[in-house]
Amino acid sequence: MKKVLLLTLVLVLAFSNLAFAAPSEAEAVDSFKEYVRTEVDKALATYEAKNQQIFEFNKRKPPVWKRIHYTLSPDYTIDLRKNDSLINPYIGKLEIAKISYYEEFATQEEAEKCTSPKHEDTERYIFILAYQDEKWVVTNVVLKYSGEVKLMGIYDKLKNKYW
């Protein structure tokens, strides 16, 4: 009886290690690609309805009207590496750009007529993600060349919120 109990215990421990093991490299790559694609697609959708703004910039003398068109680059780069950590067996990186096109005008009417503002401003973000508890978690967000920004999820940082 002790042999059967001992054998059962060994088998349970062996299979529990398989159940809680980190995903294979191929599974991690597929999981990361799908997670990033889903989050970026959700963020891109927020730019479809409202992606322009016209407002009076009245702190200047004389006041000026500014037209801004916001967009998120659908082109991004990702990278994934295996990590020695048992808690974070994989570390992923996403680099993506948010772009603002803008121009200033003397009147609101001129700003409303403009269809393609001539100036461009690009913010490049680097998201660092870790695979924890069978899901991807954002662990750091960096505004490239400009220091760190508030830590938040991919969708929350990239969604269109221009006011």
Solvent accessible surface area in square Angstrom, and as a share of the most:
residue,aa,sasa,rsa
1,M,197,0.88
2,K,175,0.74
3,K,170,0.72
4,V,98,0.57
5,L,126,0.63
6,L,114,0.57
7,L,110,0.55
8,T,67,0.39
9,L,97,0.48
10,V,81,0.47
11,L,86,0.43
12,V,85,0.49
13,L,102,0.51
14,A,51,0.40
15,F,131,0.54
16,S,38,0.25
17,N,108,0.55
18,L,127,0.63
19,A,71,0.55
20,F,167,0.70
21,A,64,0.49
22,A,54,0.42
23,P,27,0.17
24,S,58,0.37
25,E,104,0.47
26,A,69,0.54
27,E,99,0.44
28,A,0,0.00
29,V,58,0.33
30,D,93,0.48
31,S,42,0.27
32,F,1,0.01
33,K,92,0.39
34,E,92,0.41
35,Y,60,0.23
36,V,0,0.00
37,R,114,0.42
38,T,59,0.34
39,E,23,0.10
40,V,1,0.01
41,D,77,0.40
42,K,90,0.38
43,A,0,0.00
44,L,47,0.23
45,A,53,0.41
46,T,39,0.23
47,Y,15,0.06
48,E,144,0.64
49,A,95,0.73
50,K,116,0.49
51,N,35,0.18
52,Q,74,0.33
53,Q,40,0.18
54,I,55,0.28
55,F,59,0.24
56,E,76,0.34
57,F,73,0.31
58,N,91,0.46
59,K,173,0.73
60,R,105,0.38
61,K,174,0.74
62,P,109,0.68
63,P,54,0.34
64,V,27,0.15
65,W,54,0.19
66,K,41,0.17
67,R,29,0.11
68,I,20,0.10
69,H,47,0.21
70,Y,38,0.14
71,T,39,0.23
72,L,2,0.01
73,S,18,0.12
74,P,89,0.56
75,D,114,0.59
76,Y,66,0.25
77,T,89,0.52
78,I,61,0.31
79,D,86,0.44
80,L,40,0.20
81,R,140,0.51
82,K,128,0.54
83,N,43,0.22
84,D,148,0.77
85,S,40,0.26
86,L,175,0.87
87,I,130,0.66
88,N,33,0.17
89,P,19,0.12
90,Y,6,0.02
91,I,26,0.13
92,G,1,0.01
93,K,75,0.32
94,L,0,0.00
95,E,46,0.21
96,I,6,0.03
97,A,16,0.12
98,K,39,0.16
99,I,29,0.15
100,S,28,0.18
101,Y,65,0.25
102,Y,66,0.25
103,E,27,0.12
104,E,63,0.28
105,F,33,0.14
106,A,75,0.58
107,T,54,0.31
108,Q,71,0.32
109,E,106,0.48
110,E,78,0.35
111,A,0,0.00
112,E,92,0.41
113,K,158,0.67
114,C,20,0.12
115,T,127,0.74
116,S,84,0.54
117,P,14,0.08
118,K,146,0.62
119,H,79,0.35
120,E,106,0.47
121,D,73,0.38
122,T,46,0.27
123,E,67,0.30
124,R,114,0.42
125,Y,7,0.03
126,I,29,0.15
127,F,0,0.00
128,I,45,0.23
129,L,0,0.00
130,A,1,0.01
131,Y,25,0.10
132,Q,46,0.20
133,D,129,0.67
134,E,133,0.60
135,K,122,0.51
136,W,16,0.06
137,V,46,0.27
138,V,21,0.12
139,T,57,0.33
140,N,49,0.25
141,V,0,0.00
142,V,40,0.23
143,L,31,0.15
144,K,60,0.26
145,Y,189,0.72
146,S,77,0.49
147,G,43,0.41
148,E,130,0.58
149,V,38,0.22
150,K,154,0.65
151,L,98,0.49
152,M,45,0.20
153,G,27,0.26
154,I,0,0.00
155,Y,64,0.24
156,D,64,0.33
157,K,36,0.15
158,L,0,0.00
159,K,59,0.25
160,N,26,0.13
161,K,110,0.46
162,Y,34,0.13
163,W,191,0.67
